[in-house]
Amino acid sequence: MEHELTIVPVLNKIDLPIAGRTRSSPKWSRPSHRLRDVLRVSAKAGLGIDEVLQAIITRVPPPAGRPDEPLRALVYNSHFDTYKGVVVYVRIRTAC
Protein backbone atom coordinates (compact mmCIF):
# COMPACT_ATOMS: atom_id res chain seq x y z
CA MET A 1 0.00 0.00 0.00
CA GLU A 2 2.86 2.38 0.64
CA HIS A 3 3.82 1.91 -3.01
CA GLU A 4 0.28 2.79 -4.11
CA LEU A 5 -0.35 -0.59 -5.72
CA THR A 6 -3.87 -1.73 -6.49
CA ILE A 7 -5.00 -4.45 -4.09
CA VAL A 8 -7.75 -6.91 -5.00
CA PRO A 9 -8.63 -8.70 -1.73
CA VAL A 10 -9.70 -12.34 -2.23
CA LEU A 11 -10.93 -14.84 0.33
CA ASN A 12 -10.09 -18.31 -1.00
CA LYS A 13 -11.25 -21.85 -0.16
CA ILE A 14 -14.83 -20.90 0.66
CA ASP A 15 -15.94 -24.41 -0.34
CA LEU A 16 -14.41 -26.04 2.73
CA PRO A 17 -16.83 -26.97 5.52
CA ILE A 18 -14.64 -25.25 8.11
CA ALA A 19 -14.73 -21.96 6.18
CA GLY A 20 -17.96 -20.69 7.77
CA ARG A 21 -18.83 -18.07 5.18
CA THR A 22 -20.27 -15.55 7.63
CA ARG A 23 -17.58 -15.79 10.28
CA SER A 24 -14.58 -16.01 7.96
CA SER A 25 -14.79 -12.43 6.76
CA PRO A 26 -11.38 -10.86 7.37
CA LYS A 27 -11.00 -7.86 9.62
CA TRP A 28 -9.07 -5.15 7.83
CA SER A 29 -6.92 -2.74 9.78
CA ARG A 30 -7.38 0.12 7.33
CA PRO A 31 -10.69 1.84 6.64
CA SER A 32 -9.87 1.92 2.91
CA HIS A 33 -10.64 -1.80 2.77
CA ARG A 34 -14.34 -2.50 2.72
CA LEU A 35 -15.60 -6.00 3.39
CA ARG A 36 -17.99 -5.75 0.47
CA ASP A 37 -14.96 -5.47 -1.85
CA VAL A 38 -13.55 -8.84 -0.73
CA LEU A 39 -14.11 -11.46 -3.41
CA ARG A 40 -14.99 -14.94 -2.17
CA VAL A 41 -13.66 -17.74 -4.38
CA SER A 42 -13.00 -21.43 -4.53
CA ALA A 43 -10.63 -22.38 -7.31
CA LYS A 44 -11.28 -26.07 -6.61
CA ALA A 45 -15.06 -25.71 -7.04
CA GLY A 46 -14.75 -23.00 -9.70
CA LEU A 47 -16.70 -20.43 -7.70
CA GLY A 48 -15.92 -16.74 -8.14
CA ILE A 49 -13.16 -17.17 -10.72
CA ASP A 50 -14.88 -14.95 -13.29
CA GLU A 51 -15.39 -12.24 -10.65
CA VAL A 52 -11.68 -12.25 -9.76
CA LEU A 53 -10.62 -11.95 -13.40
CA GLN A 54 -13.16 -9.18 -14.01
CA ALA A 55 -11.94 -7.32 -10.88
CA ILE A 56 -8.34 -7.51 -12.10
CA ILE A 57 -9.35 -6.18 -15.51
CA THR A 58 -11.40 -3.28 -14.10
CA ARG A 59 -9.38 -2.33 -10.99
CA VAL A 60 -5.73 -2.78 -11.98
CA PRO A 61 -4.50 0.00 -14.27
CA PRO A 62 -2.65 -0.93 -17.46
CA PRO A 63 1.13 -0.49 -17.59
CA ALA A 64 2.50 2.79 -18.84
CA GLY A 65 3.73 2.82 -22.40
CA ARG A 66 2.43 2.70 -25.92
CA PRO A 67 -0.34 0.14 -26.46
CA ASP A 68 0.56 -0.30 -30.14
CA GLU A 69 4.05 -1.58 -29.23
CA PRO A 70 4.59 -5.29 -28.47
CA LEU A 71 4.38 -6.43 -24.87
CA ARG A 72 7.47 -8.06 -23.40
CA ALA A 73 7.58 -10.38 -20.39
CA LEU A 74 10.52 -11.93 -18.60
CA VAL A 75 10.09 -14.96 -16.34
CA TYR A 76 12.96 -14.42 -13.93
CA ASN A 77 12.21 -17.03 -11.26
CA SER A 78 9.81 -19.79 -10.29
CA HIS A 79 9.42 -22.33 -7.51
CA PHE A 80 6.96 -24.88 -6.20
CA ASP A 81 5.05 -24.12 -3.02
CA THR A 82 3.18 -26.92 -1.25
CA TYR A 83 0.13 -24.71 -0.64
CA LYS A 84 0.18 -22.40 -3.66
CA GLY A 85 1.50 -24.69 -6.37
CA VAL A 86 3.88 -23.26 -8.95
CA VAL A 87 4.73 -19.62 -8.21
CA VAL A 88 6.15 -17.71 -11.18
CA TYR A 89 7.78 -14.29 -10.95
CA VAL A 90 7.32 -12.23 -14.11
CA ARG A 91 8.39 -8.75 -15.09
CA ILE A 92 6.16 -7.22 -17.75
CA ARG A 93 7.42 -4.31 -19.84
CA THR A 94 6.23 -2.50 -22.88
CA ALA A 95 8.72 -1.80 -25.63
CA CYS A 96 10.15 1.70 -25.32
C-alpha positions as CSV (number, residue, x, y, z in Angstrom):
1,M,0.0,0.0,0.0
2,E,2.9,2.4,0.6
3,H,3.8,1.9,-3.0
4,E,0.3,2.8,-4.1
5,L,-0.3,-0.6,-5.7
6,T,-3.9,-1.7,-6.5
7,I,-5.0,-4.4,-4.1
8,V,-7.7,-6.9,-5.0
9,P,-8.6,-8.7,-1.7
10,V,-9.7,-12.3,-2.2
11,L,-10.9,-14.8,0.3
12,N,-10.1,-18.3,-1.0
13,K,-11.3,-21.8,-0.2
14,I,-14.8,-20.9,0.7
15,D,-15.9,-24.4,-0.3
16,L,-14.4,-26.0,2.7
17,P,-16.8,-27.0,5.5
18,I,-14.6,-25.3,8.1
19,A,-14.7,-22.0,6.2
20,G,-18.0,-20.7,7.8
21,R,-18.8,-18.1,5.2
22,T,-20.3,-15.6,7.6
23,R,-17.6,-15.8,10.3
24,S,-14.6,-16.0,8.0
25,S,-14.8,-12.4,6.8
26,P,-11.4,-10.9,7.4
27,K,-11.0,-7.9,9.6
28,W,-9.1,-5.1,7.8
29,S,-6.9,-2.7,9.8
30,R,-7.4,0.1,7.3
31,P,-10.7,1.8,6.6
32,S,-9.9,1.9,2.9
33,H,-10.6,-1.8,2.8
34,R,-14.3,-2.5,2.7
35,L,-15.6,-6.0,3.4
36,R,-18.0,-5.7,0.5
37,D,-15.0,-5.5,-1.9
38,V,-13.5,-8.8,-0.7
39,L,-14.1,-11.5,-3.4
40,R,-15.0,-14.9,-2.2
41,V,-13.7,-17.7,-4.4
42,S,-13.0,-21.4,-4.5
43,A,-10.6,-22.4,-7.3
44,K,-11.3,-26.1,-6.6
45,A,-15.1,-25.7,-7.0
46,G,-14.8,-23.0,-9.7
47,L,-16.7,-20.4,-7.7
48,G,-15.9,-16.7,-8.1
49,I,-13.2,-17.2,-10.7
50,D,-14.9,-15.0,-13.3
51,E,-15.4,-12.2,-10.6
52,V,-11.7,-12.2,-9.8
53,L,-10.6,-12.0,-13.4
54,Q,-13.2,-9.2,-14.0
55,A,-11.9,-7.3,-10.9
56,I,-8.3,-7.5,-12.1
57,I,-9.4,-6.2,-15.5
58,T,-11.4,-3.3,-14.1
59,R,-9.4,-2.3,-11.0
60,V,-5.7,-2.8,-12.0
61,P,-4.5,0.0,-14.3
62,P,-2.6,-0.9,-17.5
63,P,1.1,-0.5,-17.6
64,A,2.5,2.8,-18.8
65,G,3.7,2.8,-22.4
66,R,2.4,2.7,-25.9
67,P,-0.3,0.1,-26.5
68,D,0.6,-0.3,-30.1
69,E,4.1,-1.6,-29.2
70,P,4.6,-5.3,-28.5
71,L,4.4,-6.4,-24.9
72,R,7.5,-8.1,-23.4
73,A,7.6,-10.4,-20.4
74,L,10.5,-11.9,-18.6
75,V,10.1,-15.0,-16.3
76,Y,13.0,-14.4,-13.9
77,N,12.2,-17.0,-11.3
78,S,9.8,-19.8,-10.3
79,H,9.4,-22.3,-7.5
80,F,7.0,-24.9,-6.2
81,D,5.1,-24.1,-3.0
82,T,3.2,-26.9,-1.3
83,Y,0.1,-24.7,-0.6
84,K,0.2,-22.4,-3.7
85,G,1.5,-24.7,-6.4
86,V,3.9,-23.3,-8.9
87,V,4.7,-19.6,-8.2
88,V,6.1,-17.7,-11.2
89,Y,7.8,-14.3,-10.9
90,V,7.3,-12.2,-14.1
91,R,8.4,-8.8,-15.1
92,I,6.2,-7.2,-17.7
93,R,7.4,-4.3,-19.8
94,T,6.2,-2.5,-22.9
95,A,8.7,-1.8,-25.6
96,C,10.2,1.7,-25.3
